């Protein structure tokens, strides 16, 4: 087994794709403080790296991520009670919120390769990604109410936007395991694949995006997020603003020339 302190999150960049892998298989990829910090920093690094044009977020072992490491959390609760600080869940502000913001705000597409159970914050990480390739043996669970907590990691924002307010309330109030097939039917999983094909298929999807028109993808991410919380008139104005940026990109010029020449465009990501 890998050293789960030093290598709790693996980060590799190749051919425009950053592959970030949660690597605590012995703990079902539960997030202790070291893993949360490592994941946060890996995502920030990928967002800032001009060589990275897409990100694949995945995991080792039987789980994608089961959320908070409750063994560590028990100690934090005891410390908070002893000190009277009541601040055992400062991790939401310090770690989970920045992780979700890094995924949703980076101007690059992020693909989740969901290899196994994604629960609690792990569910939130998957939902924050732009596209989810899911193994047919994977499952999802909101989990929060099951340990007397409320939603975090963006789940209260992402889940109802994907499946609707009523279904989201049902899954949050009555946590249960959602099979990969049901997740696909609900719209949580974009693509369902056999478990033994997950790694290759998720990498292929992410690599396709890494070779695509990065400026356009960034604009699409921004417009989708903006449109979810603004009026039609405001969304139209935002589309105009973003289309102007995309329209002067090198990739747009490349695409137009390739179309006229009946060739496949080779994008530069700028």
N, C-alpha and C positions, 0 to 999 in steps of 0.2 A: 504494500500500500504506500502511496505517496506520502510525503511529509505534509500533513494537513495544516501545519502552521505556515511553512514557507511556500507551499504550492497549493493553497486552498482555492486559488483562481489562476488559471493558465491563460496567457495572452500571446498570441502569435499573429504576425502580419505577413501575408504573402499575396502577391499579385493583386493588390488593391483591397484585399479582404482581411479584416481583423477577426480572428476567431477567439472568442472569450469563453472559457470553459470553467464552470463551477466544479471544483474538484475535491469534494469531501464525501466520497462514496460511502465510507463507513458510517457516516452520520446522515445518510440520505440527502446529502447536500444542504443540510440545515445551516443557517447563517449565524455563525458566531461573530464576534467583533472583528477578528482578523479577516474573515472572509468578506464581511460587509465593506470594510475599508478597501480591501484588494479589488473587489468588484467595482466599487465606486471609482477608484483611481484608474482601473483598466478602461472603463467606459469613457471617462474624461479624457484619457490619453488617446483613445480611438477617435473621439470627437474632434480633438485638436490636431491630429496627425494628417497632414495634407496627402500622405501616401495612401490613406485609408479612404475608400469610397463606399464601403458597405461593411456591416458588422453581423457576424453570426454569434448569437448567444446560446450556448448549449451546456451540457453537463455530462459527467461520467457516472457510471453505475446504473442503479435501478430507478433513480429519481432525477427529476429536473431540479427541483428545490422544494423542500417541505416547509420553508419559511423560517421563522425564528428558532434558533437553537434553544430549546426550553431548559436544557440542563444548565446552560450559562445564565439563562434568564432568571431561574430560581435564585441564583446567587445575587443577581442584580436587585431582585425584589427584597431580599433579606438585607442587603446593604442600604437600600432606600428606606426601609422601615427603621433600621438602626439609627440612621442619620436624621430621619424625619424629613428628608428632602422630597419624597414623593415623586422622584424623577427617574424611575426605573425604565421608562419608555422614552427617554430622550433619544434613543436610537432611531425613532421615526424621523425626527428632525435632522439628526446628524448623518444618518446613513440611508434609510429607505427613501426619503423624499429626494435627496440628491441623486440616487441611483435611477429613480423613475424619471426625474427631470433630464438626466444625461441621455437616457434612451429616447425620450419623446422629443427633446429639443435639439438633438444633434442633427445637422443638415445632411444626414446620410440615412439610407434605409437600414433598419435593424430587423433581422430575421431571428425568430426563436426556433431552435431545434429541440422540441419537447420530447425527450426520450423516455420519460416516466412520470410519476406523480408530480404535479405542480400544485402546491397548497399554500394558503395564506399569502405571505409576501412573495413566494415563488410564483403563485398564480398571478399576482400583480405584476411581476417582472415580465411574464409571458404576455399578458394583456397589453402592456406598455409598448411592446414591439410592434412593428408595422405589418408583419406577416408571420404566421405561425405554421410551421410544418410539424405535424404531430404523429408520433408512432401509434399504431393501432392498439398497443398495449398500455398507452399512457392514460392518465386520469387527472381530473382537476377537482379541487375542493376549496371553498372559500375559507373554511376552518375557524375564522375569527370568533364567531359567537360560541363555538364549541369550547373555547378557553376563556369565555367571558370578556372578550375584547371586541372593539369595533373595527371597521375596515381601515386598512392603511395601504401603502404602496400604490396609491392611485386607483384602487379597485372601485371605490365609490364613484369615480369619474369614468373609468374605462368600461366597466362591466355593463352598466345600463345603456351606454352608447352602442355596445355591440349586440345586446340581446333584449333591450327594452327595460323600462323601470319595473314592471310587474315581475318579470322573471328574475331580474337581479335581486329584488327584495326577497323573493322566495329562496334563492340560493344563499343569501346572506343571513336571513332569519333562521333557516333550517339547513345548515350545512350538510352536504352529503357528497359522496363520490360521484363525479360525472364522468362517464366513460368517454373514450376518445370518439366513438361513433356519435354519442349524444352531443359532444362538444362541436363536432362537425355540423350536425344538424342545427344546432343553435347559432352557429356562425362564429364560435370561439376559435375553432381550428380552420385555417384556410385550406390546408391540404393534409389529407390523411394517407399515411403510407405504412407498409409492413415494417415492423420494428427493426428487422435486419437491414432495411434499406434507409432507415432514418438518417444516419450520419451522411451517407452519400447524397441523398436527395436534398437535405437541408443545406449542405455545402454547395450543391449545384444551383439551388435557388439563390443563395446569397452571392455566389460568384457571378451569376447572371446580372444581378443588380450592381455588383462591383464594377462590371464592364459597361454599365449603362450611362445615361445622361444624368450625372450627379446633381447638376444645378436644377434640372427639372424635378428630380426626386425630392430635393430639399424644398422646392416650392410646393409640391404636392403635399408633403407632410405638413407644412405650415398652413396651407389653405384648408386642409381637412380639419386640423385642430381649431383654426379660427372660425370656420363655418359652423362648427358644433356649438358655438356659444354666441353667435352674432346673427343679426337679421340678414335677410336676403340682400338688401341694399348694401349693407356693410360687406357682405361676402363678395358681391360683385365688384366693389371697389378694391378689395384685397386681391381678387383674381386679376384685375387690371394691373395692379402694382406688381404682382409676382410674374405675370405674363411678360411684362416689359423687361424684367430681369432675365427671364428665360430666353426671351427673344433675341437678346444681344449676346448670348453665350456662344462660345465656339462650337459646342455640341449641336446647337440648333442649326448653325450654318453647315456643319458636317452632315447632319441628317437630311437637310434639304438637298445638298449636292448629291448625296448618296441616292436619294429617291429619284432625282432626275437622271442620274447615271445608271439607275437600276442595279445598284450595288448595296451591299450590307454596310451600314455605318459602323465606323470604328471610333467610338467616343473617347474623348480625352478626360472627361470629368471636370470640364471647366467651360 
